[in-house]
Amino acid sequence: MKIIDSNGTPIETPDLTKGYLKPETQTIHHDAVAGVEEVSHYEYKTYPNGGKDRWKVVDVPGVDPQPAWDEKVPVQRYILYTAEELAAQAEAKKKAEEAAAAEAKKKAELETVPGRMDALEAANDDLVLMMADLIGG
């Protein structure tokens, strides 16, 4: 699909960090074609035994007449972001990075929970044994 800028100039590789693509249609006008009749002649070759070959040679090929017509072609228009849009994107990216860092920190803390639980259970068992010794049981 063809990509064009705001002036209608084709673009090969748009920078999607600085702008976006918007689907549109572009109208291409085709002029009418006048019909031309074919112009041709025949050529011959005579052989010594009296035989002949004949073939048609086209001097001007014929063209069928066609009316003018418009063609709708799908294109993508490259539209640059405004300064406000770029600032909003930078802010959103910063927030997303902060959220990802907070999520990673939370995940790291959750991974330590089983070890901490085992340590608390062992300490609790030690307390129960000490209480049993004190009570005399």
N, CA, C and O atoms as a GROMACS GRO file, in nm:
protein
  548
    1MET      N    1   0.084  -0.116   0.000
    1MET     CA    2   0.000   0.000   0.000
    1MET      C    3   0.090   0.123   0.000
    1MET      O    4   0.193   0.126   0.066
    2LYS      N    5   0.048   0.223  -0.074
    2LYS     CA    6   0.127   0.346  -0.088
    2LYS      C    7   0.110   0.434   0.036
    2LYS      O    8   0.000   0.450   0.088
    3ILE      N    9   0.222   0.491   0.083
    3ILE     CA   10   0.221   0.582   0.198
    3ILE      C   11   0.258   0.720   0.146
    3ILE      O   12   0.358   0.737   0.076
    4ILE      N   13   0.176   0.820   0.181
    4ILE     CA   14   0.200   0.957   0.135
    4ILE      C   15   0.206   1.051   0.254
    4ILE      O   16   0.151   1.022   0.360
    5ASP      N   17   0.273   1.166   0.235
    5ASP     CA   18   0.277   1.266   0.341
    5ASP      C   19   0.160   1.363   0.324
    5ASP      O   20   0.072   1.339   0.241
    6SER      N   21   0.158   1.470   0.401
    6SER     CA   22   0.045   1.564   0.397
    6SER      C   23   0.036   1.636   0.263
    6SER      O   24  -0.070   1.690   0.230
    7ASN      N   25   0.145   1.639   0.184
    7ASN     CA   26   0.143   1.704   0.053
    7ASN      C   27   0.111   1.607  -0.060
    7ASN      O   28   0.097   1.649  -0.175
    8GLY      N   29   0.099   1.478  -0.028
    8GLY     CA   30   0.072   1.378  -0.131
    8GLY      C   31   0.197   1.316  -0.190
    8GLY      O   32   0.188   1.238  -0.285
    9THR      N   33   0.313   1.348  -0.136
    9THR     CA   34   0.439   1.293  -0.183
    9THR      C   35   0.460   1.154  -0.124
    9THR      O   36   0.443   1.136  -0.003
   10PRO      N   37   0.495   1.055  -0.206
   10PRO     CA   38   0.516   0.919  -0.153
   10PRO      C   39   0.633   0.914  -0.055
   10PRO      O   40   0.734   0.982  -0.072
   11ILE      N   41   0.618   0.831   0.049
   11ILE     CA   42   0.721   0.810   0.151
   11ILE      C   43   0.750   0.661   0.156
   11ILE      O   44   0.659   0.578   0.158
   12GLU      N   45   0.879   0.626   0.156
   12GLU     CA   46   0.917   0.485   0.161
   12GLU      C   47   0.916   0.430   0.303
   12GLU      O   48   0.855   0.326   0.328
   13THR      N   49   0.982   0.499   0.397
   13THR     CA   50   0.993   0.449   0.534
   13THR      C   51   0.961   0.561   0.633
   13THR      O   52   1.050   0.635   0.672
   14PRO      N   53   0.836   0.574   0.672
   14PRO     CA   54   0.801   0.678   0.769
   14PRO      C   55   0.849   0.642   0.909
   14PRO      O   56   0.854   0.524   0.945
   15ASP      N   57   0.883   0.744   0.988
   15ASP     CA   58   0.926   0.725   1.126
   15ASP      C   59   0.802   0.725   1.215
   15ASP      O   60   0.744   0.831   1.241
   16LEU      N   61   0.760   0.608   1.261
   16LEU     CA   62   0.637   0.596   1.338
   16LEU      C   63   0.652   0.643   1.482
   16LEU      O   64   0.554   0.642   1.557
   17THR      N   65   0.773   0.684   1.522
   17THR     CA   66   0.788   0.745   1.653
   17THR      C   67   0.755   0.894   1.648
   17THR      O   68   0.728   0.956   1.752
   18LYS      N   69   0.756   0.952   1.529
   18LYS     CA   70   0.727   1.094   1.512
   18LYS      C   71   0.591   1.122   1.450
   18LYS      O   72   0.548   1.237   1.445
   19GLY      N   73   0.523   1.018   1.404
   19GLY     CA   74   0.393   1.035   1.340
   19GLY      C   75   0.320   0.903   1.332
   19GLY      O   76   0.370   0.800   1.378
   20TYR      N   77   0.200   0.906   1.271
   20TYR     CA   78   0.118   0.785   1.259
   20TYR      C   79   0.058   0.778   1.119
   20TYR      O   80   0.059   0.876   1.044
   21LEU      N   81   0.006   0.660   1.084
   21LEU     CA   82  -0.054   0.636   0.953
   21LEU      C   83  -0.205   0.636   0.966
   21LEU      O   84  -0.262   0.573   1.056
   22LYS      N   85  -0.270   0.706   0.873
   22LYS     CA   86  -0.415   0.715   0.872
   22LYS      C   87  -0.464   0.661   0.737
   22LYS      O   88  -0.423   0.712   0.633
   23PRO      N   89  -0.552   0.559   0.736
   23PRO     CA   90  -0.600   0.505   0.609
   23PRO      C   91  -0.693   0.605   0.539
   23PRO      O   92  -0.781   0.665   0.601
   24GLU      N   93  -0.671   0.622   0.410
   24GLU     CA   94  -0.752   0.711   0.327
   24GLU      C   95  -0.764   0.651   0.188
   24GLU      O   96  -0.704   0.548   0.158
   25THR      N   97  -0.842   0.718   0.103
   25THR     CA   98  -0.847   0.681  -0.037
   25THR      C   99  -0.803   0.802  -0.120
   25THR      O  100  -0.832   0.916  -0.084
   26GLN      N  101  -0.735   0.775  -0.229
   26GLN     CA  102  -0.687   0.879  -0.318
   26GLN      C  103  -0.752   0.857  -0.454
   26GLN      O  104  -0.759   0.743  -0.502
   27THR      N  105  -0.799   0.964  -0.516
   27THR     CA  106  -0.863   0.956  -0.647
   27THR      C  107  -0.760   0.985  -0.756
   27THR      O  108  -0.693   1.088  -0.754
   28ILE      N  109  -0.749   0.892  -0.850
   28ILE     CA  110  -0.659   0.909  -0.964
   28ILE      C  111  -0.745   0.921  -1.088
   28ILE      O  112  -0.826   0.832  -1.117
   29HIS      N  113  -0.728   1.031  -1.162
   29HIS     CA  114  -0.809   1.055  -1.282
   29HIS      C  115  -0.735   1.002  -1.404
   29HIS      O  116  -0.617   1.028  -1.424
   30HIS      N  117  -0.808   0.926  -1.486
   30HIS     CA  118  -0.754   0.874  -1.612
   30HIS      C  119  -0.828   0.944  -1.726
   30HIS      O  120  -0.951   0.944  -1.731
   31ASP      N  121  -0.752   1.006  -1.817
   31ASP     CA  122  -0.812   1.077  -1.929
   31ASP      C  123  -0.872   0.979  -2.029
   31ASP      O  124  -0.839   0.860  -2.031
   32ALA      N  125  -0.962   1.033  -2.112
   32ALA     CA  126  -1.024   0.952  -2.217
   32ALA      C  127  -0.918   0.915  -2.320
   32ALA      O  128  -0.823   0.990  -2.343
   33VAL      N  129  -0.936   0.800  -2.383
   33VAL     CA  130  -0.845   0.753  -2.487
   33VAL      C  131  -0.922   0.748  -2.618
   33VAL      O  132  -1.025   0.682  -2.628
   34ALA      N  133  -0.870   0.820  -2.717
   34ALA     CA  134  -0.935   0.817  -2.848
   34ALA      C  135  -0.900   0.686  -2.918
   34ALA      O  136  -0.787   0.637  -2.907
   35GLY      N  137  -0.995   0.630  -2.989
   35GLY     CA  138  -0.972   0.505  -3.059
   35GLY      C  139  -0.886   0.526  -3.182
   35GLY      O  140  -0.899   0.627  -3.251
   36VAL      N  141  -0.799   0.430  -3.210
   36VAL     CA  142  -0.713   0.434  -3.329
   36VAL      C  143  -0.730   0.302  -3.402
   36VAL      O  144  -0.722   0.195  -3.341
   37GLU      N  145  -0.754   0.311  -3.532
   37GLU     CA  146  -0.769   0.188  -3.610
   37GLU      C  147  -0.632   0.131  -3.644
   37GLU      O  148  -0.534   0.203  -3.662
   38GLU      N  149  -0.629   0.002  -3.651
   38GLU     CA  150  -0.504  -0.065  -3.682
   38GLU      C  151  -0.466  -0.037  -3.828
   38GLU      O  152  -0.550  -0.040  -3.917
   39VAL      N  153  -0.337  -0.010  -3.849
   39VAL     CA  154  -0.285   0.008  -3.984
   39VAL      C  155  -0.187  -0.106  -4.010
   39VAL      O  156  -0.093  -0.128  -3.933
   40SER      N  157  -0.211  -0.179  -4.119
   40SER     CA  158  -0.127  -0.295  -4.148
   40SER      C  159  -0.113  -0.312  -4.299
   40SER      O  160  -0.184  -0.249  -4.377
   41HIS      N  161  -0.022  -0.397  -4.338
   41HIS     CA  162  -0.005  -0.434  -4.479
   41HIS      C  163   0.039  -0.581  -4.484
   41HIS      O  164   0.078  -0.640  -4.384
   42TYR      N  165   0.031  -0.636  -4.603
   42TYR     CA  166   0.072  -0.776  -4.621
   42TYR      C  167   0.204  -0.781  -4.697
   42TYR      O  168   0.227  -0.702  -4.788
   43GLU      N  169   0.288  -0.874  -4.658
   43GLU     CA  170   0.414  -0.898  -4.728
   43GLU      C  171   0.411  -1.040  -4.783
   43GLU      O  172   0.349  -1.131  -4.727
   44TYR      N  173   0.481  -1.056  -4.896
   44TYR     CA  174   0.479  -1.185  -4.964
   44TYR      C  175   0.620  -1.232  -4.990
   44TYR      O  176   0.714  -1.153  -5.002
   45LYS      N  177   0.633  -1.363  -4.999
   45LYS     CA  178   0.760  -1.423  -5.040
   45LYS      C  179   0.727  -1.530  -5.144
   45LYS      O  180   0.643  -1.617  -5.120
   46THR      N  181   0.793  -1.521  -5.258
   46THR     CA  182   0.769  -1.617  -5.366
   46THR      C  183   0.887  -1.713  -5.372
   46THR      O  184   1.003  -1.672  -5.365
   47TYR      N  185   0.857  -1.842  -5.384
   47TYR     CA  186   0.960  -1.945  -5.389
   47TYR      C  187   0.986  -1.986  -5.533
   47TYR      O  188   0.900  -1.966  -5.619
   48PRO      N  189   1.104  -2.044  -5.562
   48PRO     CA  190   1.136  -2.083  -5.701
   48PRO      C  191   1.039  -2.186  -5.760
   48PRO      O  192   1.024  -2.194  -5.881
   49ASN      N  193   0.974  -2.264  -5.675
   49ASN     CA  194   0.883  -2.366  -5.726
   49ASN      C  195   0.744  -2.308  -5.753
   49ASN      O  196   0.653  -2.381  -5.792
   50GLY      N  197   0.727  -2.175  -5.732
   50GLY     CA  198   0.600  -2.110  -5.760
   50GLY      C  199   0.512  -2.090  -5.638
   50GLY      O  200   0.407  -2.028  -5.648
   51GLY      N  201   0.553  -2.141  -5.523
   51GLY     CA  202   0.474  -2.123  -5.402
   51GLY      C  203   0.493  -1.984  -5.343
   51GLY      O  204   0.594  -1.918  -5.366
   52LYS      N  205   0.394  -1.943  -5.266
   52LYS     CA  206   0.401  -1.811  -5.204
   52LYS      C  207   0.362  -1.821  -5.056
   52LYS      O  208   0.279  -1.902  -5.016
   53ASP      N  209   0.427  -1.736  -4.976
   53ASP     CA  210   0.388  -1.717  -4.836
   53ASP      C  211   0.339  -1.574  -4.823
   53ASP      O  212   0.390  -1.482  -4.888
   54ARG      N  213   0.239  -1.557  -4.737
   54ARG     CA  214   0.187  -1.422  -4.713
   54ARG      C  215   0.169  -1.405  -4.562
   54ARG      O  216   0.121  -1.496  -4.494
   55TRP      N  217   0.207  -1.288  -4.508
   55TRP     CA  218   0.186  -1.260  -4.367
   55TRP      C  219   0.151  -1.113  -4.349
   55TRP      O  220   0.185  -1.026  -4.429
   56LYS      N  221   0.082  -1.092  -4.241
   56LYS     CA  222   0.033  -0.957  -4.210
   56LYS      C  223   0.135  -0.887  -4.120
   56LYS      O  224   0.181  -0.946  -4.022
   57VAL      N  225   0.169  -0.762  -4.152
   57VAL     CA  226   0.260  -0.681  -4.073
   57VAL      C  227   0.180  -0.562  -4.020
   57VAL      O  228   0.124  -0.485  -4.097
   58VAL      N  229   0.177  -0.548  -3.888
   58VAL     CA  230   0.103  -0.438  -3.825
   58VAL      C  231   0.197  -0.318  -3.813
   58VAL      O  232   0.300  -0.326  -3.746
   59ASP      N  233   0.159  -0.208  -3.878
   59ASP     CA  234   0.239  -0.085  -3.872
   59ASP      C  235   0.201  -0.002  -3.749
   59ASP      O  236   0.288   0.048  -3.677
   60VAL      N  237   0.071   0.013  -3.725
   60VAL     CA  238   0.021   0.088  -3.610
   60VAL      C  239  -0.083   0.001  -3.541
   60VAL      O  240  -0.186  -0.029  -3.601
   61PRO      N  241  -0.058  -0.040  -3.416
   61PRO     CA  242  -0.158  -0.124  -3.349
   61PRO      C  243  -0.285  -0.045  -3.318
   61PRO      O  244  -0.280   0.075  -3.291
   62GLY      N  245  -0.396  -0.114  -3.322
   62GLY     CA  246  -0.524  -0.050  -3.292
   62GLY      C  247  -0.547  -0.033  -3.143
   62GLY      O  248  -0.500  -0.113  -3.062
   63VAL      N  249  -0.620   0.072  -3.107
   63VAL     CA  250  -0.652   0.100  -2.968
   63VAL      C  251  -0.802   0.124  -2.958
   63VAL      O  252  -0.858   0.204  -3.034
   64ASP      N  253  -0.867   0.055  -2.865
   64ASP     CA  254  -1.010   0.075  -2.844
   64ASP      C  255  -1.031   0.208  -2.771
   64ASP      O  256  -0.954   0.242  -2.682
   65PRO      N  257  -1.136   0.281  -2.807
   65PRO     CA  258  -1.163   0.406  -2.735
   65PRO      C  259  -1.211   0.376  -2.593
   65PRO      O  260  -1.283   0.279  -2.570
   66GLN      N  261  -1.170   0.461  -2.497
   66GLN     CA  262  -1.211   0.445  -2.358
   66GLN      C  263  -1.252   0.581  -2.302
   66GLN      O  264  -1.185   0.681  -2.328
   67PRO      N  265  -1.362   0.586  -2.226
   67PRO     CA  266  -1.402   0.713  -2.165
   67PRO      C  267  -1.310   0.747  -2.047
   67PRO      O  268  -1.240   0.661  -1.995
   68ALA      N  269  -1.312   0.873  -2.006
   68ALA     CA  270  -1.237   0.915  -1.888
   68ALA      C  271  -1.298   0.849  -1.764
   68ALA      O  272  -1.419   0.826  -1.759
   69TRP      N  273  -1.214   0.820  -1.666
   69TRP     CA  274  -1.266   0.757  -1.545
   69TRP      C  275  -1.177   0.788  -1.427
   69TRP      O  276  -1.059   0.822  -1.443
   70ASP      N  277  -1.235   0.777  -1.307
   70ASP     CA  278  -1.163   0.802  -1.182
   70ASP      C  279  -1.146   0.671  -1.108
   70ASP      O  280  -1.237   0.589  -1.101
   71GLU      N  281  -1.028   0.653  -1.052
   71GLU     CA  282  -0.996   0.531  -0.977
   71GLU      C  283  -0.970   0.569  -0.832
   71GLU      O  284  -0.895   0.662  -0.803
   72LYS      N  285  -1.033   0.497  -0.741
   72LYS     CA  286  -1.013   0.517  -0.597
   72LYS      C  287  -0.909   0.416  -0.550
   72LYS      O  288  -0.929   0.295  -0.562
   73VAL      N  289  -0.797   0.466  -0.497
   73VAL     CA  290  -0.686   0.381  -0.454
   73VAL      C  291  -0.669   0.397  -0.303
   73VAL      O  292  -0.662   0.510  -0.254
   74PRO      N  293  -0.662   0.287  -0.227
   74PRO     CA  294  -0.637   0.300  -0.083
   74PRO      C  295  -0.491   0.340  -0.059
   74PRO      O  296  -0.399   0.283  -0.117
   75VAL      N  297  -0.473   0.439   0.028
   75VAL     CA  298  -0.340   0.486   0.066
   75VAL      C  299  -0.336   0.504   0.217
   75VAL      O  300  -0.440   0.499   0.283
   76GLN      N  301  -0.218   0.525   0.270
   76GLN     CA  302  -0.203   0.559   0.411
   76GLN      C  303  -0.131   0.693   0.417
   76GLN      O  304  -0.022   0.709   0.362
   77ARG      N  305  -0.194   0.790   0.485
   77ARG     CA  306  -0.135   0.923   0.499
   77ARG      C  307  -0.055   0.928   0.628
   77ARG      O  308  -0.103   0.889   0.734
   78TYR      N  309   0.069   0.976   0.617
   78TYR     CA  310   0.160   0.991   0.732
   78TYR      C  311   0.136   1.128   0.793
   78TYR      O  312   0.156   1.230   0.728
   79ILE      N  313   0.092   1.128   0.919
   79ILE     CA  314   0.061   1.252   0.989
   79ILE      C  315   0.154   1.264   1.109
   79ILE      O  316   0.162   1.174   1.192
   80LEU      N  317   0.226   1.377   1.116
   80LEU     CA  318   0.320   1.398   1.226
   80LEU      C  319   0.245   1.429   1.354
   80LEU      O  320   0.140   1.494   1.352
   81TYR      N  321   0.300   1.381   1.467
   81TYR     CA  322   0.243   1.412   1.598
   81TYR      C  323   0.270   1.560   1.630
   81TYR      O  324   0.370   1.617   1.586
   82THR      N  325   0.180   1.620   1.706
   82THR     CA  326   0.203   1.756   1.754
   82THR      C  327   0.296   1.749   1.875
   82THR      O  328   0.321   1.641   1.930
   83ALA      N  329   0.347   1.865   1.916
   83ALA     CA  330   0.438   1.869   2.033
   83ALA      C  331   0.365   1.820   2.157
   83ALA      O  332   0.424   1.752   2.241
   84GLU      N  333   0.236   1.853   2.170
   84GLU     CA  334   0.159   1.808   2.286
   84GLU      C  335   0.144   1.656   2.285
   84GLU      O  336   0.154   1.592   2.390
   85GLU      N  337   0.119   1.599   2.167
   85GLU     CA  338   0.104   1.453   2.159
   85GLU      C  339   0.235   1.382   2.193
   85GLU      O  340   0.234   1.280   2.261
   86LEU      N  341   0.347   1.437   2.145
   86LEU     CA  342   0.477   1.377   2.177
   86LEU      C  343   0.507   1.385   2.326
   86LEU      O  344   0.561   1.291   2.384
   87ALA      N  345   0.471   1.499   2.390
   87ALA     CA  346   0.492   1.513   2.534
   87ALA      C  347   0.404   1.414   2.610
   87ALA      O  348   0.449   1.353   2.708
   88ALA      N  349   0.280   1.398   2.567
   88ALA     CA  350   0.190   1.302   2.633
   88ALA      C  351   0.242   1.159   2.619
   88ALA      O  352   0.232   1.080   2.713
   89GLN      N  353   0.296   1.126   2.502
   89GLN     CA  354   0.352   0.992   2.483
   89GLN      C  355   0.473   0.970   2.573
   89GLN      O  356   0.489   0.862   2.631
   90ALA      N  357   0.558   1.072   2.586
   90ALA     CA  358   0.675   1.059   2.673
   90ALA      C  359   0.632   1.039   2.817
   90ALA      O  360   0.690   0.958   2.889
   91GLU      N  361   0.530   1.113   2.861
   91GLU     CA  362   0.479   1.099   2.998
   91GLU      C  363   0.419   0.960   3.019
   91GLU      O  364   0.443   0.897   3.123
   92ALA      N  365   0.342   0.911   2.920
   92ALA     CA  366   0.282   0.778   2.932
   92ALA      C  367   0.391   0.670   2.936
   92ALA      O  368   0.378   0.573   3.010
   93LYS      N  369   0.496   0.688   2.857
   93LYS     CA  370   0.606   0.591   2.857
   93LYS      C  371   0.676   0.590   2.993
   93LYS      O  372   0.711   0.484   3.045
   94LYS      N  373   0.695   0.709   3.050
   94LYS     CA  374   0.760   0.719   3.181
   94LYS      C  375   0.675   0.650   3.288
   94LYS      O  376   0.728   0.577   3.372
   95LYS      N  377   0.545   0.673   3.285
   95LYS     CA  378   0.455   0.610   3.383
   95LYS      C  379   0.455   0.459   3.366
   95LYS      O  380   0.455   0.385   3.464
   96ALA      N  381   0.456   0.412   3.241
   96ALA     CA  382   0.457   0.268   3.216
   96ALA      C  383   0.586   0.206   3.270
   96ALA      O  384   0.583   0.097   3.327
   97GLU      N  385   0.699   0.274   3.250
   97GLU     CA  386   0.826   0.222   3.302
   97GLU      C  387   0.825   0.218   3.455
   97GLU      O  388   0.874   0.122   3.515
   98GLU      N  389   0.770   0.323   3.517
   98GLU     CA  390   0.761   0.324   3.664
   98GLU      C  391   0.671   0.212   3.714
   98GLU      O  392   0.703   0.146   3.812
   99ALA      N  393   0.559   0.189   3.646
   99ALA     CA  394   0.467   0.082   3.686
   99ALA      C  395   0.535  -0.055   3.669
   99ALA      O  396   0.518  -0.143   3.752
  100ALA      N  397   0.611  -0.071   3.561
  100ALA     CA  398   0.680  -0.198   3.538
  100ALA      C  399   0.786  -0.220   3.646
  100ALA      O  400   0.805  -0.333   3.692
  101ALA      N  401   0.856  -0.113   3.686
  101ALA     CA  402   0.956  -0.126   3.792
  101ALA      C  403   0.891  -0.162   3.925
  101ALA      O  404   0.942  -0.245   4.000
  102ALA      N  405   0.777  -0.098   3.955
  102ALA     CA  406   0.705  -0.130   4.079
  102ALA      C  407   0.656  -0.274   4.078
  102ALA      O  408   0.662  -0.343   4.180
  103GLU      N  409   0.608  -0.320   3.964
  103GLU     CA  410   0.561  -0.458   3.952
  103GLU      C  411   0.675  -0.556   3.971
  103GLU      O  412   0.659  -0.659   4.036
  104ALA      N  413   0.792  -0.525   3.914
  104ALA     CA  414   0.909  -0.612   3.929
  104ALA      C  415   0.952  -0.618   4.076
  104ALA      O  416   0.989  -0.724   4.126
  105LYS      N  417   0.948  -0.503   4.144
  105LYS     CA  418   0.985  -0.501   4.286
  105LYS      C  419   0.888  -0.585   4.368
  105LYS      O  420   0.929  -0.661   4.455
  106LYS      N  421   0.759  -0.570   4.338
  106LYS     CA  422   0.657  -0.648   4.411
  106LYS      C  423   0.675  -0.798   4.386
  106LYS      O  424   0.663  -0.879   4.478
  107LYS      N  425   0.705  -0.832   4.262
  107LYS     CA  426   0.725  -0.973   4.230
  107LYS      C  427   0.847  -1.029   4.304
  107LYS      O  428   0.843  -1.141   4.355
  108ALA      N  429   0.954  -0.950   4.311
  108ALA     CA  430   1.074  -0.994   4.382
  108ALA      C  431   1.045  -1.014   4.530
  108ALA      O  432   1.094  -1.109   4.591
  109GLU      N  433   0.965  -0.924   4.589
  109GLU     CA  434   0.928  -0.938   4.730
  109GLU      C  435   0.843  -1.062   4.752
  109GLU      O  436   0.860  -1.133   4.851
  110LEU      N  437   0.750  -1.089   4.660
  110LEU     CA  438   0.663  -1.206   4.674
  110LEU      C  439   0.742  -1.337   4.663
  110LEU      O  440   0.704  -1.438   4.722
  111GLU      N  441   0.852  -1.334   4.586
  111GLU     CA  442   0.932  -1.455   4.571
  111GLU      C  443   1.004  -1.490   4.701
  111GLU      O  444   1.041  -1.606   4.721
  112THR      N  445   1.025  -1.392   4.791
  112THR     CA  446   1.094  -1.419   4.918
  112THR      C  447   0.998  -1.466   5.027
  112THR      O  448   1.043  -1.509   5.133
  113VAL      N  449   0.867  -1.458   5.003
  113VAL     CA  450   0.768  -1.493   5.106
  113VAL      C  451   0.782  -1.637   5.155
  113VAL      O  452   0.782  -1.658   5.276
  114PRO      N  453   0.793  -1.738   5.069
  114PRO     CA  454   0.802  -1.875   5.120
  114PRO      C  455   0.921  -1.894   5.216
  114PRO      O  456   0.906  -1.961   5.318
  115GLY      N  457   1.036  -1.838   5.186
  115GLY     CA  458   1.152  -1.851   5.276
  115GLY      C  459   1.129  -1.782   5.409
  115GLY      O  460   1.166  -1.833   5.514
  116ARG      N  461   1.066  -1.664   5.403
  116ARG     CA  462   1.038  -1.593   5.528
  116ARG      C  463   0.935  -1.669   5.610
  116ARG      O  464   0.944  -1.672   5.733
  117MET      N  465   0.836  -1.730   5.545
  117MET     CA  466   0.735  -1.808   5.617
  117MET      C  467   0.799  -1.928   5.685
  117MET      O  468   0.768  -1.958   5.800
  118ASP      N  469   0.889  -1.996   5.616
  118ASP     CA  470   0.959  -2.111   5.676
  118ASP      C  471   1.038  -2.068   5.799
  118ASP      O  472   1.040  -2.137   5.901
  119ALA      N  473   1.104  -1.952   5.789
  119ALA     CA  474   1.183  -1.903   5.903
  119ALA      C  475   1.091  -1.869   6.020
  119ALA      O  476   1.124  -1.898   6.135
  120LEU      N  477   0.975  -1.808   5.993
  120LEU     CA  478   0.880  -1.774   6.101
  120LEU      C  479   0.823  -1.900   6.166
  120LEU      O  480   0.807  -1.905   6.288
  121GLU      N  481   0.792  -2.001   6.087
  121GLU     CA  482   0.740  -2.126   6.142
  121GLU      C  483   0.846  -2.194   6.230
  121GLU      O  484   0.814  -2.247   6.336
  122ALA      N  485   0.971  -2.192   6.185
  122ALA     CA  486   1.079  -2.253   6.266
  122ALA      C  487   1.095  -2.177   6.398
  122ALA      O  488   1.114  -2.238   6.503
  123ALA      N  489   1.087  -2.043   6.392
  123ALA     CA  490   1.099  -1.963   6.514
  123ALA      C  491   0.981  -1.990   6.606
  123ALA      O  492   0.998  -1.998   6.728
  124ASN      N  493   0.862  -2.005   6.549
  124ASN     CA  494   0.742  -2.035   6.629
  124ASN      C  495   0.758  -2.172   6.696
  124ASN      O  496   0.724  -2.187   6.813
  125ASP      N  497   0.808  -2.270   6.623
  125ASP     CA  498   0.829  -2.404   6.681
  125ASP      C  499   0.928  -2.396   6.797
  125ASP      O  500   0.910  -2.462   6.900
  126ASP      N  501   1.033  -2.315   6.780
  126ASP     CA  502   1.132  -2.298   6.888
  126ASP      C  503   1.066  -2.236   7.011
  126ASP      O  504   1.094  -2.278   7.123
  127LEU      N  505   0.981  -2.136   6.991
  127LEU     CA  506   0.911  -2.073   7.103
  127LEU      C  507   0.819  -2.172   7.175
  127LEU      O  508   0.813  -2.174   7.298
  128VAL      N  509   0.750  -2.253   7.099
  128VAL     CA  510   0.660  -2.353   7.159
  128VAL      C  511   0.742  -2.450   7.245
  128VAL      O  512   0.701  -2.486   7.355
  129LEU      N  513   0.856  -2.494   7.194
  129LEU     CA  514   0.941  -2.586   7.271
  129LEU      C  515   0.995  -2.519   7.397
  129LEU      O  516   1.003  -2.584   7.502
  130MET      N  517   1.032  -2.392   7.388
  130MET     CA  518   1.084  -2.322   7.507
  130MET      C  519   0.974  -2.304   7.610
  130MET      O  520   0.998  -2.316   7.730
  131MET      N  521   0.851  -2.275   7.563
  131MET     CA  522   0.737  -2.258   7.655
  131MET      C  523   0.708  -2.393   7.722
  131MET      O  524   0.676  -2.398   7.840
  132ALA      N  525   0.719  -2.500   7.647
  132ALA     CA  526   0.693  -2.633   7.704
  132ALA      C  527   0.798  -2.665   7.810
  132ALA      O  528   0.765  -2.724   7.913
  133ASP      N  529   0.924  -2.628   7.786
  133ASP     CA  530   1.030  -2.651   7.886
  133ASP      C  531   1.006  -2.570   8.011
  133ASP      O  532   1.028  -2.619   8.122
  134LEU      N  533   0.961  -2.445   7.995
  134LEU     CA  534   0.936  -2.359   8.109
  134LEU      C  535   0.820  -2.409   8.194
  134LEU      O  536   0.825  -2.407   8.317
  135ILE      N  537   0.718  -2.453   8.128
  135ILE     CA  538   0.600  -2.500   8.200
  135ILE      C  539   0.632  -2.636   8.263
  135ILE      O  540   0.571  -2.673   8.363
  136GLY      N  541   0.721  -2.705   8.208
  136GLY     CA  542   0.760  -2.833   8.263
  136GLY      C  543   0.692  -2.948   8.193
  136GLY      O  544   0.658  -3.049   8.255
  137GLY      N  545   0.672  -2.932   8.064
  137GLY     CA  546   0.600  -3.040   7.999
  137GLY      C  547   0.674  -3.113   7.900
  137GLY      O  548   0.620  -3.206   7.840
   0.00000   0.00000   0.00000
